Amino acid sequence: MLPVIKDALLHYLATSKTHNDGLVFHSRTGNAAYPNTIRKTFQCLARQAGLPPITLHEARHTAATLLAEAWASPKEAQKILGHSSITTTLQIYTHSHLQREANALGALVQGIV
């Protein structure tokens, strides 16, 4: 979890006057929100942002790939995503892009020739 998100959640939990149960997402009645409600809310927000229908899990895959494209080290990505194994980060979550592969091959060829 990014430190800024963690700090925001801790601040919310510390300053919430209506809930002191340690939960962030609540139903309208104040109980714990159902996972399906959280999923529907995320999909609604994604639609409002003009994104195609995606799941929260797909958003994690996207985050891993964007970290790789931003040249974050695999270890940094592992820490941000909270994976216990770097294998999970590299083999399951991080997806390659053809343009990045082409750039890497181009740099390799230029170095050899």
C-alpha positions as a LaTeX table, in Angstrom:
\begin{tabular}{lrrr}
\hline
Residue & $x$ (\AA) & $y$ (\AA) & $z$ (\AA) \\
\hline
Met1 & 0.00 & 0.00 & 0.00 \\
Leu2 & 1.32 & 3.42 & $-0.87$ \\
Pro3 & 2.24 & 5.45 & 2.21 \\
Val4 & $-0.08$ & 8.29 & 1.18 \\
Ile5 & $-3.04$ & 5.89 & 1.03 \\
Lys6 & $-2.09$ & 4.28 & 4.33 \\
Asp7 & $-1.82$ & 7.71 & 5.98 \\
Ala8 & $-5.22$ & 8.76 & 4.59 \\
Leu9 & $-6.87$ & 5.57 & 5.85 \\
Leu10 & $-5.27$ & 5.88 & 9.29 \\
His11 & $-6.39$ & 9.51 & 9.46 \\
Tyr12 & $-9.94$ & 8.49 & 8.52 \\
Leu13 & $-9.99$ & 5.76 & 11.15 \\
Ala14 & $-8.59$ & 8.09 & 13.82 \\
Thr15 & $-11.00$ & 10.95 & 13.10 \\
Ser16 & $-14.19$ & 9.08 & 12.23 \\
Lys17 & $-16.89$ & 10.21 & 14.61 \\
Thr18 & $-19.51$ & 7.75 & 13.39 \\
His19 & $-17.52$ & 4.53 & 13.22 \\
Asn20 & $-14.92$ & 3.17 & 15.60 \\
Asp21 & $-14.94$ & $-0.43$ & 14.40 \\
Gly22 & $-11.74$ & $-0.20$ & 12.35 \\
Leu23 & $-13.60$ & $-0.57$ & 9.06 \\
Val24 & $-13.28$ & 1.89 & 6.19 \\
Phe25 & $-16.25$ & 0.85 & 4.06 \\
His26 & $-19.68$ & 0.82 & 5.65 \\
Ser27 & $-23.22$ & 0.27 & 4.41 \\
Arg28 & $-25.88$ & 2.97 & 4.71 \\
Thr29 & $-26.95$ & 1.37 & 7.99 \\
Gly30 & $-23.43$ & 1.60 & 9.42 \\
Asn31 & $-22.59$ & $-2.10$ & 9.17 \\
Ala32 & $-19.66$ & $-3.49$ & 7.22 \\
Ala33 & $-20.15$ & $-3.00$ & 3.49 \\
Tyr34 & $-20.71$ & $-6.09$ & 1.42 \\
Pro35 & $-17.90$ & $-6.89$ & $-1.04$ \\
Asn36 & $-20.44$ & $-6.77$ & $-3.87$ \\
Thr37 & $-21.31$ & $-3.18$ & $-2.91$ \\
Ile38 & $-17.64$ & $-2.17$ & $-2.98$ \\
Arg39 & $-17.25$ & $-3.86$ & $-6.39$ \\
Lys40 & $-20.30$ & $-2.08$ & $-7.82$ \\
Thr41 & $-19.11$ & 1.27 & $-6.47$ \\
Phe42 & $-15.68$ & 0.78 & $-8.04$ \\
Gln43 & $-17.24$ & $-0.16$ & $-11.38$ \\
Cys44 & $-19.49$ & 2.91 & $-11.25$ \\
Leu45 & $-16.51$ & 5.18 & $-10.54$ \\
Ala46 & $-14.53$ & 3.55 & $-13.36$ \\
Arg47 & $-17.44$ & 4.09 & $-15.76$ \\
Gln48 & $-17.76$ & 7.75 & $-14.68$ \\
Ala49 & $-14.03$ & 8.16 & $-15.39$ \\
Gly50 & $-14.56$ & 6.80 & $-18.91$ \\
Leu51 & $-12.76$ & 3.52 & $-18.26$ \\
Pro52 & $-13.88$ & 0.17 & $-19.61$ \\
Pro53 & $-15.41$ & $-2.22$ & $-17.08$ \\
Ile54 & $-12.55$ & $-3.47$ & $-14.90$ \\
Thr55 & $-12.29$ & $-5.23$ & $-11.56$ \\
Leu56 & $-10.29$ & $-4.12$ & $-8.54$ \\
His57 & $-8.05$ & $-7.12$ & $-9.16$ \\
Glu58 & $-7.41$ & $-5.96$ & $-12.74$ \\
Ala59 & $-6.51$ & $-2.55$ & $-11.34$ \\
Arg60 & $-3.75$ & $-4.25$ & $-9.31$ \\
His61 & $-2.39$ & $-5.85$ & $-12.49$ \\
Thr62 & $-2.49$ & $-2.44$ & $-14.18$ \\
Ala63 & $-0.65$ & $-0.87$ & $-11.25$ \\
Ala64 & 2.07 & $-3.53$ & $-11.43$ \\
Thr65 & 2.51 & $-2.98$ & $-15.16$ \\
Leu66 & 2.58 & 0.81 & $-14.81$ \\
Leu67 & 5.24 & 0.50 & $-12.12$ \\
Ala68 & 7.34 & $-1.57$ & $-14.52$ \\
Glu69 & 6.82 & 0.97 & $-17.30$ \\
Ala70 & 7.91 & 3.72 & $-14.90$ \\
Trp71 & 11.13 & 1.74 & $-14.39$ \\
Ala72 & 10.36 & 0.93 & $-10.75$ \\
Ser73 & 12.55 & $-1.93$ & $-9.65$ \\
Pro74 & 10.83 & $-5.28$ & $-9.18$ \\
Lys75 & 11.60 & $-5.03$ & $-5.45$ \\
Glu76 & 9.89 & $-1.61$ & $-5.24$ \\
Ala77 & 6.85 & $-2.95$ & $-7.08$ \\
Gln78 & 6.72 & $-5.97$ & $-4.77$ \\
Lys79 & 6.72 & $-3.68$ & $-1.72$ \\
Ile80 & 4.07 & $-1.33$ & $-3.12$ \\
Leu81 & 1.77 & $-4.20$ & $-4.13$ \\
Gly82 & 2.36 & $-6.00$ & $-0.83$ \\
His83 & 3.42 & $-9.33$ & $-2.32$ \\
Ser84 & 5.36 & $-11.66$ & $-0.05$ \\
Ser85 & 7.17 & $-13.15$ & $-3.06$ \\
Ile86 & 8.81 & $-11.25$ & $-5.90$ \\
Thr87 & 7.84 & $-14.17$ & $-8.13$ \\
Thr88 & 4.19 & $-13.22$ & $-7.69$ \\
Thr89 & 4.95 & $-9.65$ & $-8.73$ \\
Leu90 & 7.00 & $-10.59$ & $-11.77$ \\
Gln91 & 5.27 & $-13.70$ & $-13.10$ \\
Ile92 & 1.63 & $-13.02$ & $-12.31$ \\
Tyr93 & 1.05 & $-9.28$ & $-11.96$ \\
Thr94 & 3.52 & $-7.51$ & $-14.25$ \\
His95 & 2.54 & $-7.66$ & $-17.91$ \\
Ser96 & 4.86 & $-6.75$ & $-20.74$ \\
His97 & 4.07 & $-4.23$ & $-23.45$ \\
Leu98 & 5.21 & $-4.70$ & $-27.03$ \\
Gln99 & 6.58 & $-1.15$ & $-27.29$ \\
Arg100 & 8.73 & $-1.60$ & $-24.21$ \\
Glu101 & 10.00 & $-4.92$ & $-25.56$ \\
Ala102 & 10.80 & $-3.27$ & $-28.90$ \\
Asn103 & 12.65 & $-0.45$ & $-27.16$ \\
Ala104 & 14.68 & $-2.94$ & $-25.10$ \\
Leu105 & 15.58 & $-4.96$ & $-28.19$ \\
Gly106 & 16.47 & $-1.75$ & $-30.06$ \\
Ala107 & 18.78 & $-0.68$ & $-27.25$ \\
Leu108 & 20.39 & $-4.11$ & $-27.23$ \\
Val109 & 20.96 & $-4.06$ & $-30.99$ \\
Gln110 & 22.41 & $-0.55$ & $-30.86$ \\
Gly111 & 24.80 & $-1.64$ & $-28.16$ \\
Ile112 & 25.99 & $-4.61$ & $-30.18$ \\
Val113 & 26.30 & $-2.98$ & $-33.61$ \\
\hline
\end{tabular}
